[in-house]
């Protein structure tokens, strides 16, 4: 049931004439909407992050005295709490804040004392049960019990058999699925970001890190300049490398495009069949489409005396945003791949590095403001441009998360360039992800 205070607050803030559609579950909303805070959200608002409800995570139930299994269960418990909190959608309470009497309940959802949890304002209670099976793996059941309706959220990830090294992945998968059940758009926990890291003066290597800051690893180790990485099909990674003396485009360590001159700023189509690449064989940088399987040229999108670079695909694969200085200063342009029509998106200042939202509702890019670069977002529905970063430091290379709710970017300060993540609408502040490691040109998986 939608709380009366929610309906009143939304009506007062939006105005009586607004067309407000309330929701309890995503299916209450239209095809291109999501359910956020009991309201059907459209356009860029679908990516809004806000607390949906209060949720309790009860300490795990372990079906044996096996200390290793108990340790696994505690690790999963801690990860679930961390992932739920990191999502920004839940007011999460662990064992320290649980109401009196929770310990007398069993592992079954049917044993939840609903009035006890309701009295403390909980909307859902998460229960974890684990037992060891003969092959050494663990059977895990995770139930999210809805306090008011006496029901559970049935998620495929909530009843699985996993090995010890799959516990972390299970946590992020389950929380992503819960977010999807609550809003209609699954979360992006457990995803990765690729970037270029300055290891030494004149040496930049390709690196990968989890969006939560875990799992940092170095992809290249050739002590060369490796720049502008991009995720490709099936987890492949492409980047520009100077290892041969020419700026070549490399895919998973193997040369892909070695045309004399520049081979840079690659971006794969949503279906993975084509690579948009900036090439400069005769001085001016142009954008070509190459077939992923063969490397053969499929089409040449630009052919003029200006510099055309930084291609970014729309999620439906029908349009391509890119940067061109054909009107003097670099601006964002969009070309239709079905008609060939080109339109200019930005007209003032110095603008570059576009990235399209996964829903196609907006584009983020950087604009020079004073001595710094700042991240901007253009909303296609409202035709409004807003600044996402505060201007105190230079922010570059924005990249949307797979769910469109967050933006990763590289921020410069007196100690170098580092990886940061913020909400896609700029709200709630930003967090530094990779510590003090150098991190340039992030691309979210």
Secondary structure, DSSP 8 states (H G I E B T S, - for coil): ---HHHHHHHHHHH-TTS---B-SSGGGS-TT-EEETTEEE-GGGGG-----EEEEE---EESS--HHHHHHHHHHHHHHHHHHHHHSSEEEE-GGG--TTGGGS-SSGGG--HHHHHHTT-SEEEEEEEEE-TTS-EEEEEEEEETTTTEEE--GGGEEEE-GGGHHHHHHHHHHHHHHHHHSS---TT-EEEEEEEEETTEEEEEEEETTS---EES--SSSBEEEEEE-GGG-EEEEE-TTSS-EEEETTEEEE--SSEEEEEEE-TTSSEEEEEEESSSS-EEEEEETTT--EEEE---SSS-EEEEEE-TTSSEEEEEE-TTSS-EEEEEETTT--EEE---SS-EEEEEE-TTSSEEEEEEEETTEEEEEEEETTTTEEEE-S-SSSEEEEEEE-TTSSEEEEEEEETTEEEEEEEETTSTT-EEE-STTS--EEEEE-
